[in-house]
Amino acid sequence: MLVQMRESTLLWKIRQVALSSRPLSWVNTAFPFAAAYFITTGRVDFMFLVGTLFFLIPYNLVMYGINDVFDYESDLRNPRKGGVEGALLAPSMHRPVIAAGIVTAVPLIAVMLVMGGTAHPLSWAALAVSLFFVVAYSVPGLRFKERPGLDSITSSIHFVSPAVYALLVTGAAFTTGLWALLAAFLLWGMASHAFGAVQDVTPDRDAGISSVATVLGAAHTVRLAIGLWTLAGLLMLLTRWPGPIAAILVLPYIIAALPYWSVTDDRADLANRGWKHFLWLNFFTGFVVTLLLLGWSGLRA
């Protein structure tokens, strides 16, 4: 009986740790690295596997685990928490989650530094910047998530930086089209974060947390997000063929956000319906981008 209880407790802890890493979002950070690395090198080698694994699980565990620990008080007031949109971690799980993130991340980071730094030292800086913004988003003293505007930029860097790291560690040439693609990706991430913040206007204000949405208000933030998605789509038109086709991928996001164009602050939680669509839109977008990348590889070969 005692053994069963221990096993049950262990499984519960593992589930809590996994839930805090947002499994549905793993692909959002691993794919940018893997795609950028493979397209630049054409190889699936050891560095590809290590980097993809790091940005798939440990990176998300550190990023979201820290967030769940330091947002515990505000998460108690947020009805979205406690599922795929974020764990509501019991205080007893705070240290285990942080420890799990460190233990899983450090060995892979060490390998990445050793393998990538000698030939491409700028990759060290890219990885350091990426990890800084992961920590700075949530930890007390920095709390970039409570600095309106910087919150959306930081959140987007979480997803763009794995691609930048891959490009630097492989020695990619930064052309005008590549800069346009990265800028579009950054704007897309900022738009997604801003729209995601709309649904939390009430719990954030109740907890005294500032965000782009609490400052601008729900309706203006939705309009800002739609504007950023539009700019991201226009920037994709400057990329090399078949990159411009990806410009249309912003349309489903805009369509999902449009019903909330005039949403009031006291009804901002309704935007959660649109946000839930994004969780699945990301998989569709990733699939289409994969096809475009394969097409681009074929044209280059």
C-alpha positions in Angstrom: 0.0 0.0 0.0 2.8 2.4 0.9 4.6 1.6 -2.3 1.5 2.3 -4.3 1.1 5.6 -2.6 4.7 6.6 -3.4 4.2 5.6 -7.0 1.0 7.6 -7.2 2.7 10.6 -5.7 5.7 10.3 -8.1 3.4 10.1 -11.1 1.5 13.1 -9.9 4.7 15.1 -9.5 5.9 14.0 -13.0 2.5 15.0 -14.4 2.8 18.4 -12.7 6.3 19.0 -14.1 5.2 18.0 -17.6 2.1 20.2 -17.4 4.1 23.2 -16.4 6.2 22.9 -19.6 3.0 23.4 -21.8 3.4 20.3 -24.0 1.2 21.8 -26.7 3.7 24.5 -27.1 6.8 22.4 -27.3 6.8 22.5 -31.1 6.7 26.3 -31.2 10.3 26.5 -29.9 11.7 23.3 -31.3 10.5 23.8 -34.8 12.2 27.2 -35.4 15.5 25.7 -34.4 15.1 22.5 -36.3 13.9 24.2 -39.5 16.6 26.8 -39.5 19.3 24.3 -38.8 18.2 21.8 -41.4 17.6 24.3 -44.2 21.0 25.9 -43.6 23.0 22.6 -43.4 20.8 20.0 -45.0 21.9 17.6 -42.3 20.3 15.8 -39.4 23.4 15.4 -37.2 24.2 15.2 -33.5 24.0 19.0 -33.1 20.6 19.0 -34.8 19.3 16.3 -32.4 20.7 18.0 -29.3 19.4 21.4 -30.2 16.0 20.2 -31.1 15.7 18.2 -27.9 16.8 21.2 -25.8 14.3 23.6 -27.4 11.6 21.0 -27.3 11.5 20.1 -23.6 14.1 21.7 -21.2 13.8 25.1 -22.7 10.0 25.1 -22.3 10.3 23.6 -18.8 12.6 26.4 -17.7 10.6 29.1 -19.4 7.1 28.1 -18.3 8.1 26.5 -15.0 9.7 29.8 -13.8 6.6 31.6 -15.0 4.2 29.3 -13.1 6.3 29.5 -9.9 6.5 33.3 -9.8 2.9 33.8 -11.1 1.3 31.5 -8.5 -0.6 34.2 -6.7 -2.1 35.7 -9.9 -2.8 32.2 -11.3 -5.0 31.4 -8.4 -7.4 34.1 -9.7 -7.2 33.0 -13.3 -9.7 30.3 -14.3 -7.6 29.4 -17.4 -4.9 27.9 -15.2 -4.8 24.2 -14.3 -4.8 22.7 -17.7 -3.1 22.8 -21.1 -2.9 26.6 -20.9 -0.8 26.6 -17.8 -0.3 24.6 -14.6 -1.6 25.8 -11.3 1.4 24.5 -9.3 1.0 23.7 -5.7 3.7 25.5 -3.6 5.2 22.1 -2.8 6.0 21.7 -6.6 7.7 25.0 -7.1 11.2 23.8 -6.2 10.9 20.5 -8.1 9.8 22.3 -11.2 12.7 24.7 -11.1 15.1 21.9 -10.3 13.8 19.8 -13.2 14.3 22.6 -15.6 17.9 23.1 -14.5 18.8 19.5 -14.4 17.5 18.8 -17.9 18.8 22.0 -19.5 22.3 22.3 -18.2 23.8 19.1 -19.8 22.4 20.0 -23.2 23.5 23.6 -23.0 27.0 22.4 -22.2 27.1 20.2 -25.3 25.7 23.0 -27.4 28.4 25.5 -26.2 31.2 23.0 -26.8 30.0 22.0 -30.2 29.0 25.4 -31.6 31.3 27.9 -29.9 34.6 27.1 -31.5 33.6 27.7 -35.1 30.8 30.1 -34.4 31.3 32.1 -31.2 28.4 34.4 -31.9 26.2 31.4 -31.2 27.2 31.6 -27.6 25.9 35.1 -27.4 22.6 34.1 -29.1 22.1 31.3 -26.7 22.9 33.5 -23.7 20.5 36.2 -24.9 17.8 33.6 -25.5 18.2 32.2 -21.9 18.3 35.7 -20.4 14.9 36.6 -21.9 13.5 33.3 -20.8 14.4 34.1 -17.2 13.9 37.9 -17.3 10.2 37.4 -18.4 9.2 36.1 -15.0 11.8 36.5 -12.2 11.3 39.2 -9.6 13.5 42.2 -10.2 13.2 42.0 -13.9 9.7 40.8 -14.6 9.6 41.9 -18.3 6.1 40.4 -18.4 5.0 43.4 -16.4 6.6 46.0 -18.6 3.9 46.8 -21.3 5.3 46.5 -24.8 8.5 44.8 -23.6 6.3 41.9 -22.5 5.2 41.2 -26.0 8.7 41.7 -27.4 10.2 39.3 -24.8 7.6 36.7 -25.4 8.3 36.8 -29.1 12.1 36.5 -28.6 11.4 33.2 -26.8 10.3 31.7 -30.2 12.5 33.7 -32.6 15.8 33.2 -30.7 16.0 29.4 -31.3 15.9 30.1 -35.0 18.6 32.8 -34.7 20.8 30.5 -32.6 20.5 27.8 -35.3 21.4 30.3 -38.0 24.4 31.5 -36.1 25.7 28.1 -35.1 25.5 26.9 -38.7 27.1 30.0 -40.2 24.2 31.1 -42.3 24.4 34.2 -44.4 22.0 36.9 -43.2 20.5 38.2 -46.4 17.8 40.9 -46.8 15.2 38.2 -47.2 16.3 36.4 -44.1 16.2 39.6 -42.0 12.6 40.2 -43.4 11.6 36.7 -42.4 13.0 37.1 -38.9 11.3 40.4 -38.5 8.0 38.9 -39.6 8.4 36.1 -37.1 9.1 38.6 -34.4 6.0 40.6 -35.2 3.9 37.5 -35.4 5.1 36.5 -31.9 4.4 39.9 -30.5 0.8 39.9 -32.0 0.2 36.4 -30.5 1.3 37.5 -27.1 -0.6 40.7 -27.2 -3.8 38.9 -28.2 -3.2 36.3 -25.5 -2.9 39.0 -22.9 -6.4 40.3 -23.7 -8.1 37.3 -22.0 -6.2 38.0 -18.8 -7.1 41.7 -18.4 -9.3 41.1 -15.4 -7.2 38.6 -13.4 -4.0 40.6 -14.2 -5.6 43.9 -12.9 -6.9 42.2 -9.8 -3.4 40.9 -9.1 -1.8 44.3 -9.8 0.0 43.0 -12.9 0.7 45.3 -15.8 0.7 44.1 -19.4 0.2 45.5 -22.9 -3.5 44.6 -22.5 -4.1 46.2 -19.1 -2.5 49.4 -20.3 -4.0 49.7 -23.8 -7.3 48.0 -22.9 -8.8 44.9 -24.5 -10.1 46.4 -27.8 -7.0 48.5 -28.6 -4.8 45.5 -27.9 -6.8 43.3 -30.2 -6.4 45.9 -32.9 -2.7 46.2 -32.2 -2.4 42.4 -32.6 -4.2 42.5 -35.9 -2.0 45.3 -37.1 1.2 43.4 -36.2 0.0 40.2 -38.0 -0.7 42.3 -41.1 2.8 43.8 -41.0 4.3 40.3 -40.6 2.4 39.2 -43.6 3.7 42.1 -45.7 7.3 41.5 -44.6 7.0 37.9 -45.9 6.5 39.3 -49.4 10.1 40.4 -49.3 11.4 36.9 -48.8 12.7 34.5 -51.4 10.2 32.3 -53.2 8.2 30.4 -52.1 8.4 32.5 -48.9 5.8 35.1 -50.0 3.2 32.3 -50.0 3.6 32.2 -46.2 2.1 35.7 -46.1 -1.4 34.2 -46.2 -0.7 32.3 -43.0 -1.4 35.4 -40.9 -5.0 35.5 -42.2 -6.4 32.7 -40.0 -5.0 34.5 -37.0 -6.5 37.8 -38.0 -9.9 36.1 -38.7 -9.8 34.4 -35.3 -9.1 37.8 -33.6 -11.5 40.0 -35.6 -14.7 39.1 -33.6 -13.0 40.8 -30.6 -12.2 44.0 -32.4 -14.5 46.0 -30.0 -14.4 43.7 -27.0 -14.8 45.6 -23.7 -12.4 45.1 -20.7 -15.2 43.6 -18.6 -15.8 41.0 -21.4 -12.2 40.5 -22.3 -12.3 36.9 -21.1 -14.4 36.0 -24.2 -11.1 36.3 -26.2 -10.1 33.0 -24.7 -12.3 31.4 -27.4 -10.1 32.9 -30.1 -6.9 32.1 -28.2 -7.9 28.4 -28.0 -8.1 28.4 -31.8 -4.4 29.6 -31.9 -3.2 26.5 -30.1 -4.4 24.4 -33.1 -3.6 27.0 -35.7 0.0 26.8 -34.8 0.1 23.1 -35.8 -1.5 23.9 -39.1 0.9 26.8 -39.7 3.8 24.6 -38.8 2.6 22.0 -41.3 2.3 24.6 -44.1 5.7 26.1 -43.3 7.3 22.7 -43.4 5.9 22.1 -46.9 7.2 25.6 -48.0 10.6 24.8 -46.6 10.7 21.5 -48.4 9.7 23.3 -51.6 12.4 25.9 -51.0 15.0 23.1 -50.5 14.0 21.5 -53.7 14.4 24.7 -55.6 17.8 25.3 -54.1 19.0 21.8 -54.8 
